[in-house]
Amino acid sequence: MAILEKRNTSYSLLKEKQRAKLCFQAFGTTCNLDLPYSKNFNVDFICEEVVSWVNHFQQRYSRYLENSWVSEVNRAAGKEMVALTKEDYEILQAATFAFFLSKHAIDPSCLPLTKIWQNATASKVLPEEKKVLQARDLVNWNYVEYTPNEIFLPKAGMGLDFGGFGKELAIDKITGLLKSHGVENFLINFGGDIFAAGYADHGEDWKVGIENPNQEAKPAYVIKLKDHALASSGNYRKFFDVGDKRYGHTLDPRTGYPTIHSQLSASIVNPSCMKAGILSTSCLLNGQEKGLQMIEAEWGTEGCIQSLDSCSTSNRFYDYILYEDSI
């Protein structure tokens, strides 16, 4: 296994007889790329291209980096317009898509609320309702003004955070990058958000597990994927206690508060990882019944929503299942 450095991002590349496995840290999680060998491309070059692309994406769009373009936009809120590139404009269009597909459950202007609840989590002190409402009044993607050339956040204190869809969008972009280099068979896994292209070994579909909220060690389902993504969201593992209440980790910008710990998980299959991710988060925020309705309403989309004592699936979700051990 080789440990390499590419533009400040360390990554490992494990080469086996028939496949290569790339591993690195990004988006606050572990990222993996599984590539069966082919004479049609150079594995080392492909892996360097992937890591370079991810590094650039984070350097430009991470709100945690002071020199990122997003941080520049946030500092200019209520003051002035900020220039943008064609790439930035595509990200903003993706943000608009996320906002409307999720029925405003994902709001890329949610940074004021995100900061309040991050502080509450760290201090274990519930924020004052007045401060939550003040922050919520700054959160509305409809307020954001942008053209193909510039962007303006009209109210001081506003801020962008692309965490609600950025990782999944990156998976779709890397999928396109790999295919442009002639890579037909691969599996991308960024912290459990997945895209499977072509085949694994010997012409077989990729096999992917979906977690069981009751048993972390045993999947609820093992499904087959080919040229499709799987994205999952859940509140059963990630939560925090503030005062006498337990909250899920997913923030609902429509209310200003995180979800009450609901012990739900949603897993969505779709040709686009970004769309699958938007829908999985939306299902989590809207609950089991409304979430299932959202899945059924989207063409080319299947999925399941699990709680600790029940599981709902879309009509054709079972077409993907190889093994089931659900509730």
C-alpha positions in Angstrom: 0.0 0.0 0.0 1.4 3.4 -0.9 0.8 6.6 1.2 1.0 9.6 -1.1 0.6 13.3 -0.9 -1.4 15.4 -3.5 -1.9 19.1 -2.9 -2.0 18.9 0.9 -4.3 15.8 0.9 -2.8 12.5 2.0 -4.2 9.3 0.5 -3.5 5.6 0.4 -3.6 3.5 -2.7 -3.8 -0.3 -2.2 -3.1 -2.3 -5.4 -4.3 -5.9 -5.5 -4.2 -8.4 -8.3 -7.4 -7.3 -10.0 -8.3 -4.0 -8.4 -7.1 -0.8 -6.8 -8.5 0.8 -3.7 -8.1 4.5 -3.0 -8.7 5.9 0.5 -8.5 9.5 1.8 -10.2 11.9 4.3 -12.6 14.6 3.0 -16.0 16.1 3.8 -15.4 15.2 7.4 -15.5 11.4 6.6 -13.6 8.6 5.0 -13.7 8.4 1.2 -13.1 5.3 -0.8 -12.9 4.5 -4.5 -12.8 0.9 -5.7 -11.5 0.3 -9.2 -11.1 -3.0 -11.0 -8.0 -2.9 -13.2 -8.3 -2.1 -16.9 -5.8 -1.6 -19.7 -7.9 1.4 -20.7 -6.6 3.8 -18.0 -3.7 4.5 -15.7 -4.8 3.8 -12.1 -2.3 6.1 -10.5 -3.2 9.0 -12.7 -6.9 8.5 -12.2 -6.6 8.4 -8.4 -4.5 11.6 -8.4 -7.1 13.3 -10.5 -9.9 12.3 -8.1 -8.0 13.5 -5.0 -7.0 16.8 -6.7 -10.6 17.4 -7.7 -11.9 16.8 -4.2 -9.2 19.0 -2.7 -10.1 21.9 -5.1 -13.8 21.5 -4.3 -13.2 21.7 -0.6 -10.7 24.6 -0.9 -13.4 26.6 -2.8 -16.6 25.6 -1.1 -15.9 24.7 2.5 -17.3 27.2 5.0 -14.6 26.2 7.5 -11.8 27.6 5.4 -11.2 31.3 5.7 -9.8 31.7 2.2 -12.6 29.7 0.4 -14.9 31.4 -2.0 -17.9 30.6 0.2 -16.3 32.3 3.2 -15.7 35.4 1.0 -19.3 35.4 0.1 -20.4 35.1 3.7 -18.1 37.9 4.8 -19.6 40.2 2.2 -23.2 39.6 3.4 -25.2 42.8 3.6 -22.2 44.7 2.1 -21.4 44.0 -1.5 -21.6 41.6 -4.5 -19.0 38.9 -5.0 -17.8 37.7 -8.4 -18.3 34.1 -9.3 -17.1 31.6 -11.9 -19.0 29.3 -14.2 -18.2 26.5 -11.7 -19.6 28.6 -8.8 -22.7 29.3 -10.8 -23.3 25.5 -11.3 -23.0 25.0 -7.5 -25.5 27.8 -6.9 -27.9 26.1 -9.3 -27.5 22.8 -7.5 -28.3 24.7 -4.2 -31.5 26.0 -5.8 -32.4 22.5 -6.9 -31.8 21.1 -3.4 -33.9 23.8 -1.8 -36.9 23.2 -4.0 -36.7 19.4 -4.3 -36.6 19.1 -0.5 -39.5 21.5 -0.2 -37.2 23.9 1.7 -36.1 21.2 4.2 -32.6 21.7 2.9 -31.7 25.4 2.8 -28.1 26.3 1.7 -28.4 29.6 3.5 -28.7 27.8 6.8 -25.3 28.9 8.3 -26.8 31.3 11.0 -28.8 28.4 12.5 -26.0 25.9 12.1 -23.7 28.1 14.2 -26.2 28.5 17.0 -26.8 24.8 17.3 -23.1 23.9 17.0 -22.5 26.2 20.0 -25.5 24.6 21.8 -24.0 21.2 21.2 -20.6 22.2 22.5 -21.9 24.0 25.6 -24.9 21.7 26.3 -27.0 24.8 26.8 -30.3 25.3 24.9 -30.2 28.5 22.9 -32.8 31.2 23.7 -35.8 31.0 21.5 -35.4 34.7 20.6 -31.9 34.0 19.2 -33.1 30.9 17.3 -35.9 33.0 15.7 -33.6 35.8 14.8 -31.2 33.4 13.1 -34.1 31.7 11.3 -35.2 35.1 9.9 -31.8 35.2 8.1 -32.3 31.8 6.6 -34.2 31.7 3.3 -32.6 30.7 0.0 -35.1 32.9 -1.8 -33.3 35.9 -0.3 -30.0 35.0 -2.1 -29.4 37.1 -5.2 -27.2 35.7 -7.9 -26.5 35.9 -11.7 -24.0 34.0 -13.8 -21.4 36.6 -12.8 -22.0 37.6 -9.2 -23.8 36.8 -5.9 -25.1 39.0 -3.1 -26.4 38.0 0.4 -28.7 41.0 1.1 -28.8 40.8 4.9 -25.9 41.2 7.3 -25.4 37.9 9.2 -26.5 35.7 6.4 -24.3 32.8 5.4 -24.0 29.9 3.0 -23.3 26.3 3.9 -23.4 23.6 1.2 -23.1 20.7 3.6 -26.7 19.6 2.9 -25.8 18.4 -0.6 -22.1 19.1 -1.3 -20.7 15.6 -0.7 -23.4 14.0 -2.8 -22.8 16.5 -5.6 -19.1 15.8 -5.4 -19.8 12.1 -6.0 -21.8 12.8 -9.1 -19.0 15.1 -10.4 -16.4 12.5 -9.7 -18.6 9.9 -11.5 -18.5 12.1 -14.6 -14.7 12.6 -14.2 -14.1 8.9 -14.1 -16.3 8.2 -17.1 -14.6 10.9 -19.1 -11.3 9.0 -18.6 -12.8 5.8 -19.8 -13.4 4.2 -16.4 -16.5 2.1 -16.7 -16.5 0.0 -13.6 -16.1 1.6 -10.1 -17.6 2.1 -6.7 -17.4 5.5 -4.9 -18.2 5.4 -1.2 -17.9 8.8 0.7 -19.0 8.1 4.2 -21.8 5.8 3.2 -23.1 7.8 0.2 -22.4 5.6 -2.8 -22.3 5.5 -6.5 -21.8 2.1 -8.3 -20.9 2.1 -12.0 -20.8 -0.9 -14.3 -19.8 -4.2 -12.6 -17.7 -5.4 -9.8 -15.9 -8.7 -10.5 -16.8 -11.2 -13.2 -19.7 -9.2 -14.5 -21.6 -9.2 -11.2 -23.4 -6.1 -9.9 -22.0 -4.2 -7.0 -23.4 -5.4 -3.6 -24.1 -2.7 -0.9 -25.5 -3.0 2.6 -28.1 -0.7 4.2 -27.7 -0.4 8.0 -30.2 -1.8 10.4 -31.1 0.7 13.2 -31.4 -2.2 15.6 -28.1 -4.0 14.7 -25.1 -2.0 13.5 -23.2 -5.2 12.7 -25.9 -6.7 10.5 -27.4 -4.9 7.5 -31.2 -4.6 7.1 -30.8 -5.1 3.4 -28.0 -6.0 0.9 -28.9 -4.5 -2.4 -27.5 -4.7 -5.9 -26.4 -1.5 -7.7 -25.5 -0.8 -11.2 -25.1 2.8 -12.5 -27.1 4.0 -9.5 -26.4 5.8 -6.3 -27.5 5.0 -2.7 -27.7 7.8 -0.1 -28.8 7.4 3.5 -29.7 9.7 6.3 -30.4 8.7 9.9 -31.0 10.1 13.4 -30.7 6.8 15.3 -26.9 7.1 15.8 -26.1 10.8 15.6 -27.8 12.8 18.3 -27.1 15.2 21.1 -28.6 16.1 24.5 -29.4 19.7 25.4 -31.1 20.3 28.7 -33.7 17.5 29.1 -34.3 17.0 25.4 -32.5 14.7 22.9 -32.2 16.0 19.4 -31.3 14.4 16.1 -28.3 15.8 14.2 -30.3 17.1 11.3 -31.4 20.7 11.4 -34.7 21.8 10.0 -34.4 25.4 8.7 -38.2 25.7 8.5 -38.5 25.5 12.3 -35.1 26.7 13.3 -34.6 23.5 15.5 -33.0 20.2 15.0 -35.3 17.2 14.6 -36.3 15.6 17.8 -34.5 12.3 18.1 -36.8 10.3 15.9 -34.8 7.1 15.5 -35.5 7.1 11.7 -33.3 6.3 8.8 -34.0 6.8 5.1 -32.1 5.1 2.2 -32.7 6.2 -1.4 -31.7 4.7 -4.7 -31.5 7.0 -7.7 -29.2 7.6 -10.8 -28.0 10.8 -9.1 -26.3 10.7 -5.7 -27.2 14.3 -5.1 -30.9 13.7 -5.7 -30.8 10.6 -3.5 -29.1 12.5 -0.7 -31.6 15.4 -0.9 -34.5 13.0 -0.7 -33.1 10.9 2.1 -32.6 14.0 4.3 -36.1 15.3 3.3 -37.7 11.9 4.3 -35.9 12.2 7.7 -37.3 15.7 8.3 -40.8 15.0 7.1 -41.4 11.6 8.8 -42.1 8.1 7.6 -45.5 8.6 5.9 -44.8 11.9 4.1 -41.3 10.6 3.3 -42.6 7.6 1.5 -45.0 9.8 -0.5 -42.0 11.9 -1.6 -40.1 8.8 -2.8 -43.1 7.5 -4.7 -43.6 10.9 -6.4 -40.1 11.0 -7.9 -39.5 9.2 -11.2 -36.6 6.6 -11.1 -36.5 6.7 -7.3 -36.9 3.8 -4.8 -36.1 3.5 -1.1 -36.9 2.5 2.4 -37.6 4.3 5.6 -36.8 2.4 8.8 -37.6 3.1 12.5 -36.7 0.8 15.4 -40.0 -1.1 15.1 -41.1 -0.8 11.4 -40.0 -0.4 7.9 -41.7 1.2 4.9 -40.5 0.6 1.3 -41.4 2.1 -2.1 -43.2 -0.1 -4.6 -40.2 -1.4 -6.5 -37.5 -1.2 -3.9 -37.5 -5.0 -3.7 -36.2 -5.1 -7.3 -32.8 -4.1 -5.8 -32.7 -6.5 -2.8 -30.4 -9.5 -2.7 -30.7 -10.2 1.0 -33.2 -9.0 3.6 -33.0 -9.0 7.4 -35.3 -6.0 8.1 -37.5 -5.3 11.0 
